[in-house]
Every structure is written in C-alpha cells, then in structure tokens.
Amino acid sequence: MSSSSGGGKPQRSGGRRFLRRLFVWGLASFLLVAIVVGISVGVAASSLPEIEELKSSQNGQMIVVRARDGTELVSLGPSYGKWLTYNQIPQVMKDAMLSTEDKRFRSHIGIDPVGVARSLYVRLREGRFKQGGSTITQQLARTVFLNNDKTWSRKLREMVLAMALEWKFSKDQVLELYLNKVYFGGGAYGVDSASRKFFGHPGEELTLPEAAIIAGLVKAPSHYSPTADAEAAVGRAQVVLGLMQGNGVISASEAEAVNFKSVKFAAEKGQNSVRYFTDWALPQLDLLLPENSEPIEVWTTLDPAMQRAATDAVAKNAPKGTQGALVSLDRDGAVLALVGGTDYVTSNYNRAVNAVRQPGSAWKLFVYLAALEAGYTPDAKVKDEPVTIEGWSPRNSNGAFAGEIDVRTAFAFSKNTVAAQLGNEVGFSAVASMARRFGISTPISTVPSMVLGTNEVRLIDMTRAFAAVSARGSSVEPYGITKIVTTDGRTLYQHKSIQGQTLVPPYVAAGITDLLQTAVNIGSGRAAQIGRPVAGKTGTTTSNKDGWFLGFSSGVTTGVWMGRDDDKPVPGLQGGTAPSRAFAQYMAVATAKRPIEKFDTELKLPEWQLEPDDEAMRGNPGEYYYTDDQGNLVPGSSDRDPGPGEPPMEGPDDRMTAPDGQPAAANDEFLDQATGSRPPRQ
C-alpha cells in the first residue's frame, strides 16, 4: 500500500509542474507578443500622419468635367465631396453606420476580439471567410493605407494600424475619418459625395431612410447601389433599420414609420450623349497634363443647351434602324456639341470622330475649291454633258444633262459630270491636296471617281473643312478643353487661341461660299434653311447608304451624318432629307441668340483674272505663240496684210486674230486641245 500511494504523489507533482510551466511559458509568450505588438503599434502610431494630412489625402484621381457655363457634365474617378466634421455629420448617419458595421466601436481598441473569434469560427466551419470581423477602424486602415488582399500578413498589418489609429486619435476623430473616406460605390468616397450622387443634396441633409441606404452600401457597393438596383438598395436598407433598432438607437415605431417610397434618387449623370464628347475630349489630358495625378476640374467648350438640341435633332430625324452623328464648331474651333450616336447606353461607339464613311457629293467642296483656285469663278460657263475619263463615265442623279450652265448652278444641283470635268482639268492630285490642306486625315485615292466622294472620311474632319470656309479660308482646329484647374482653384492649363493659317486666297473662300449658299437657297440643300443665311452642301452615297449635310451660319459650323453601322442601304436616305432637317432643327437653336450675318461672297479677284481684253496681250508680239497645221506651238509673225481699218497685227492666219485686233495667245482649237475637250486634228 505504502508503495502504491507513494508512487502516485510524484505523478500529481509532475502534472502540476507541467501546468505551471505551460502557464509560465504561455504568460511569457503572451507578454512577449504584447510587447512586440505594443512596440509595433507605438512605432506605427508615431509614424501616422496628422489628422489634417489624412483629411487631404485621396486615393486615385478625381476628374470633374464642366460645360462652358460651369455646370457639371460628369464626374469620373473617385469623388470625395465636401469634408464633413464629426458634428456636421447627421446623428442618424453615425448611428446607422455603427449599428451596421461596428456596434462595439466605442469599447474596443481598434480590433474586436468577439468579432475576430466569430469570423475565425465561421472560417473553420465553412472553409472560407464568410463573415467579416473587421472593425470600422480596421476598415479605415485598409482604405487609407492598405489594399483588399485576403492574406494573413495584410490582416496583421491592418490590425496593427487599427490599434495605432485608436492610440493616436479619439473615437470621434476615427469615425469622422471613416465616414469621409469609406467607399460607397459609383466612385463616391465619403457620406457627402454619396449623398450628392444618390440623392442630389449635401450630406448634412441626410434623412433616416437615406442614411440607412448609404450605410447598407458598404457591404457590397456595386450590388446595393441605388443607380444599379434601387430595389436591392432598399432591401438592404431595411436590414440596416433592423440593426439600428436592435442596437437601441431607434425605436420600433421609428423603424416602421420609415417610407422608402418617399426617397427620391438623383438621376445618374453622364450616361447620355454628353459621354460621346467626354470620351473624345478627356484622352487629350495625357497630352495637356502628362504628369498630373491630383484632383482636377476640366472646363470644356460644350454648350449644354446646344448638346440637348443636337441630341434631339439626331434622335428625331434619323430614319428607323439607322445611326446618326453631329459635330458643331464655333468660329474658333470650339466644339459646341458632339453626338456620336442615337443612344450612348446601347452603343458608345463614337461615329462623330471614329467612323469613316464615304461623303458623297459633300466631297465636291474640295473639287470646286481647287477649280476656283485654278481660275474658275461662280459665273464661269461649264457644260453638263456626258463625259468619260479613263474609262469611267459618271452620271447625274436624275440621269439628265442640262447642257451649258454656270459653275454656281452646277454646284447647287450637284452635277456629277461637271465635277468630273473640273477634277480632270485641275488634276485629281490637286483635289486630294486641297482636301489634305483643309484637314482630311484619312487616306485619299486619286482615281477619277474620287471627285464624287468615294474616299472615306470622318465627320469631324469634314466639319472642320467647312468651318475653315466659314473662317474665310483660314484653318480651324477643333478643341474641347478651355482650361484645367485644381480643386483649390489653381490653373494648370489654359487654352490659347491661335491664328489660323491661310489655306486659300480670300477670293476662293468668297467664291465657294457663294456656291454653298446657292446650294441651300435653290439647290439640293433647301431643307437646311433656317430663316437666315446658310451655306452648305449635301452628300449622298451609292444605294443611299450614307446621308450628309454640312454647313454654317452666324459663325456656327455643323456637320450631320446618318446611316447604318453595317453599311446597308437605307431607303429614302439622302443628304437633302433627314440630315438637312436635323441640321436645320439644331441650327435654329444654336444660332438663336447670335446676330444674323451675311456672307462675304464678293469676288475680289487677283490681277491675272481681272485684265481687260484690250490689255491682255500688250507686250512684244514676237513673244507670242501660235499653232501650226500640225498643232505645234510656234513662235513667229504673220505676213498677212491687215484688213481695212485694222491695225498692223501678227499671226499666221485669221484663227489667231483676237476680236479687238490684237494677236491672241492661242486660238479656241488650241485651248480645246490643251484642256482635253477636243482631240487634235489628224
């Protein structure tokens, strides 16, 4: 017996020693971890920025785009709104957030052991993190200093930073920082930004149902966003009200009295035709401010009233099943309106600046510019007759020929045969060069049919070309950004107006304006009339696949295109129908507040076009040339005696006698042969 009882005592003594050792080592380990954590928290707290610096720090670049009148068009990137102090934040907003995200906020030290234990238990049971244990302070640390990587190292750093935040700042300061920095979806950071985005008013004015909706967004901003799914947002907000009631911050009667149907959600900005403009203008920031990353406001040239008018004009006039685009420029190149399609939500493809389509007869602008520069005038005679050039035989739209007409009439009624003859005479390369001169950036072929608009172009380039005509032949550069400023008012960029280069002489600009005005007054563009002087040109392509109208009035130049994206024919689509009507509807609004301007169509021709007939051939007759019987150019004199009353003259025969008795430089037959109108005599 004695031996058995004596044998049990050492066992009990050994068990107690093991427990003591376990306790000592556990306590030592705990103290060691506590010391390490304490040192880490202390070091982290000492390195944390001051609260004023945290207030000004932002993640990502915020870009607010404004119209020319200062109204906000769209806000891109993160939006932080106005900073609200703790006392400025409505109590219902603070109660809703604490009840939803961290009901033990006032009692923990930055981490919540109960929440952590619950999260670990769910992790072991489900095999994945399903229930978050993060406190508001941890979320603040993650938002400001870390990322959302689901790793143990990130979680440990988050805990240390959370405790450091609680060490350095008061609970009220932590909650103020959190409510001004937490992400609520749609680019909105902070309660003021969220309030303005979702409800259209400042954060100080939040009501109980609105606060419940915003507090519910933190869990899943994209899923519960009112702009994405209002029903889901309200459903989540009802859960928040239940949590607030359970936390004792509202009563059951207050929760039941909430009427979510009375909440008015703000209309989402930016998902309309304005985005076609911003999609074109904002990429230019990389060139204007390549190194900038701070929040900025971009002031643009867009006129909201004109943009609405342009959107409406395209939507109401585009034939069913087609797309439409419109570009409108002020006299200095400022883009007043830009519409890239009938509906941005269904198709954000920007047809105003990216699509390349055949312009049809609108291309004749460059043909006639080249002809006017070569010496033609609007009153010059041309022949509308069958013509074949390098095996190509153009025909007029009505299949008829008018015979001898003037240039003005040929342009007004878009005579294809005359355009072909003019292009052939001045040279197709000269027409291509003129198009390049006026801003056409797409490839240009110089085959004869190019005079009828077979080369593909962009609407914005064609509009730019017509704007240069409106500017009396000076180049115009489209631009959309007038200035860029920081949120505190510093100007980072200011657009400077540049004097345009002279593209054609003034008399050429006056001549083409004469033709363009006639095309609207009596020609194919009559549907574009708006009760004041308008100059413009229609364009229609084969099988009515494209319809164009481009023109200007009172300093505003506008181009309209309509057609199908798949390039299929559109029955009845012509430049003189839907596009002209859309142009007129828009321009009536765009020019309403502008003075009526008459066009400068007076031809102030250069001396070489103004020499009187009796002075044209003054000089040494020995320098004149004539053609012999074989059609060769021959210098020389004539031995023919002058007729009665005729002054002495030189020339081989009567074919070289000018009506006024002066020797002619070349006879009609020679001129016909030189211009290709008549083959040489055999």
Secondary structure, 3 states (H helix, E strand, C coil): CHHHHHHHHHHHHHHHHHHHHHHHHHHHHHHHHHHHHHHHHHHHHHHCCCHHHHHHCCCCCCEEEECCCCCEEEEECCECCCCCCCCCCCHHHHHHHHHHHCCCCCCCCCCCHHHHHHHHHHHHHHCCCCCCCCCHHHHHHHHHHCCCCCCHHHHHHHHHHHHHHHHHCCHHHHHHHHHHHCEEECCEECHHHHHHHHHCCCHHHCCHHHHHHHHHHCCCHHHHCCCCCHHHHHHHHHHHHHHHHHCCCCCHHHHHHCCHHHCCCCCCCCCCCHHHHHHHHHHHHHHHCCCCCCCEEEEECCCHHHHHHHHHHHHHHCCCCCEEEEEEECCCCEEEEEECCCCCCCCCCCCCCCCCECCHHHHHHHHHHHHHHCCCCCCCEEEECCCCECCECCCCCCCCCCEEEEHHHHHHCCCHHHHHHHHHHHCHHHHHHHHHHCCCCCCCCCCHHHHHCCCCECHHHHHHHHHHHHCCCECCCCECEEEEEECCCCEEEECCCCCCCECCCHHHHHHHHHHHHHHHHCCCCHHHCCCCCCEEEEEECHHHCEEEEEEEECCEEEEEEEECCCCCCCCCCCCCCHHHHHHHHHHHHHCCCCCCCCCCCCCCCCHHHHCCHHHHCCCCHHHCEEECCCCCEEECCCCCCCCCCCCCCCCCCHHHECCCCCECCCCHHHHHHHHCCCCCCC
